[in-house]
Amino acid sequence: MDVNLLRVLVTTVSFILFVGIVVWAWRKRNTTEFKEAANLPFNED
């Protein structure tokens, strides 16, 4: 296995993972969960 092939594979997998995280973060059904998580520091127990 060539070092350059390994670099290409790691870069491709990293890019696919990045795109997956972006898509997951911008989904509509995650909005309420993220808003609740954003307000956690302000909740008083």
C-alpha positions in Angstrom: 0.0 0.0 0.0 1.4 3.3 -1.1 1.6 6.2 1.4 -0.2 8.5 -1.0 -3.1 6.0 -1.4 -3.4 6.0 2.4 -3.5 9.8 2.5 -6.2 9.9 -0.2 -8.3 7.3 1.8 -8.0 9.2 5.1 -8.8 12.5 3.4 -11.9 11.0 1.6 -13.2 9.4 4.8 -12.6 12.6 6.8 -14.5 14.6 4.2 -17.4 12.2 4.2 -17.5 12.3 8.0 -17.5 16.1 7.9 -20.4 16.2 5.4 -22.3 13.7 7.5 -21.9 15.8 10.7 -23.0 19.0 8.8 -26.1 17.2 7.5 -26.9 15.8 10.9 -26.5 19.2 12.6 -28.8 21.0 10.1 -31.7 18.5 10.1 -35.0 20.1 11.2 -35.8 17.4 13.8 -32.6 18.1 15.8 -33.5 21.8 16.3 -35.4 21.3 19.6 -32.7 19.1 21.0 -30.1 21.7 20.2 -32.2 24.6 21.6 -32.6 22.6 24.9 -28.9 21.9 25.0 -28.1 25.6 24.4 -30.2 26.6 27.4 -28.8 24.1 29.8 -26.3 26.6 31.4 -29.2 28.9 32.2 -31.5 26.4 33.9 -31.6 26.8 37.7 -32.2 23.8 39.8 
